[in-house]
Amino acid sequence: KMASNEGASLGFKIYILLVLTLNATGYILLIRYTRSQAGALYSSTTTVVLTEVSKLLISLLLLVKEHRSVLGMLNDVWNGVFMNPRDTFKMCVPSIIYAIQNNLAFVALSNLDAATYQVSYQMKVITTAMFMVLMLNKSLSKFQWLAILLLFMGVALVQVESATGTKAGEAHYNYPVGLLCIVISCLCSGFAGVYFEKVLKGTSTSLWIRNVQMYMFGIVSGLVAVFSTDSEVILEKGFLHGYNYLVWLVVAMASIGGLYTSVVVKYTDNIIKGFSTAVSIVLAAVGSFLIFQKTFGLLFVMGTGMVICAVYLYSLPKPPPPKPLTQPRET
Ligand code: C5P
């Protein structure tokens, strides 16, 4: 039912967004933790491949559920993926970009603390808006651009304050490398997210078939990354060297995050997704302040105010566009 229900209920949307944000925060902390542990490290490139495999399997299972039979799923995949190569190859592009982005997350988090990472990664709201305008021909009003900037600054302020005091004592940072990774990740995230949305909403192919197409290429792209960066250590120690239950948890959380992302983009759009993530980051910070009975500082209050203003500004109705002189031609 979920796949055919365009107008999902508000409760359902809030539920997915909450899962998405809580999951993303946990994921970041867990990567940071597993990458900063002493001893033999796992190869993070393999984690990205296993995530694609797990998302592929879950998508196939969901198709089985939708068709209520394995044969129905196989039939759908055969027609939608293998008999439809031109359509399928469209997903090559985002799968490669996401492979880069997902691998960069590990590099960034090996060089930055989790809080800095999460703040600077919110810049993706800005890159996403840029690509939305460029690729989807959406137009944003001046107020909406202002809203996007305010949102980014607001979240940054909130996080700066909630993060102070948690950075002490952690070693091996390399900020320039980490921040460069973030900038590239934000560009990847904006581009791939908008590309996926455009293809998903511009054709009749269903969400889960799109995902199957993308994750199949994702496995291949991920394996290229494995063998171009970690082949020696893997040939020597094995694909799964250094894995423990926490690394498997990273794979699980990345899978949940990815699948939920695709559902959010189907029911809303990439900018709304960025806004909602930012708002829930702020809500989570307010929650933890209340739970730990800290007092709100000035930066925190200002940041929260900015985020609220941003949401309000973004949702203002747009002024009607100037009337075109000639009717746009249908092509
Ligand atoms: O940070 P951002 O929201 O851009 O991250 C998107 C994540 O969701 C990536 O890890 C990507 O692999 C995943 N994804 C997915 N399926 C989609 C779209 C994105 O698994 N259809």
Residues whose N, C-alpha, C, O or C-beta is under 5 A from the ligand:
A	BS01	C5P	Y98 N102 S189 G257 G258 L259 T261 S262
